[in-house]
């Protein structure tokens, strides 16, 4: 069986194939260079994951797993939410992912500078959708609760500590 993972992130591909020990040929968007990007214009993580899974499944004919995820901070009304990856603005031409992460962190910390530690509650939310070219086959969503600390920390990943 062939399953497309709607990503160009090599790390995500290796993590998924390691977690799901299955007799599957895992494909990424890099295996379909002519497929147009699906616009993530939904108003929830689940809506974006569903739209990507169905869109890429229809475009490629493959079952497709897609996700959408982000950070929701209570003190700023749930922001950045579905806009987490572009919280500090659109990606500039040639800009590395790590620079965008640093800009996003700086904006978040600036917005929280006067918020006391006990009010910096947040959650990281991830929605997943598996679709065939015809229909949604499975959907799930989970979250991990936490707090935003007062300085940048950590490496490799989303970009918020």
C-alpha positions, 0 to 999 in steps of 0.5 A: 500500500502507498500512503502520501504524507502531506509534507515536505518535512523529512523529519516528519516523514522519518518520525511517522514511518518509525512510529507506524511499523507497517508494510506501507510505502510512505510518500511525501509531497516531494514525490509529486512535484507537479501537485499544487499546494492546498491552501490552508484557509480553514478556521480550525486545525481539523478543517485545515488537516481535512482540506489538505488530506482530501485535496492531496488524495484527490490530486495524487490518487493516494490515501493521504495523511495530513496534519495541522498544528499550532500553539494556543495561548490563553492570555492572548485569546488563543493566538497564534492558533491556526496562524502559528507558523506565520504568526510574525508574518509571511515567510520572506523569500529565502528565509530559513525556517529557523529564522521564522521560528525566532521571529515567531518566538520574539513576537509571542514573548513580546506580547506576553512580557507583562503577563505573570507566569501563572497566566501564561497557560497554553496548549499545543494542538495537532489535528490529523486526517486520513483520506482516500481520494473519495472521502475522509477515512479517519480524523483525530485531534489531541493537545498537550497543555503547558506554559510559555516561559519568559525566554527562548529555549529548546531546539528542533521543532515548532519554535515555541518553548 
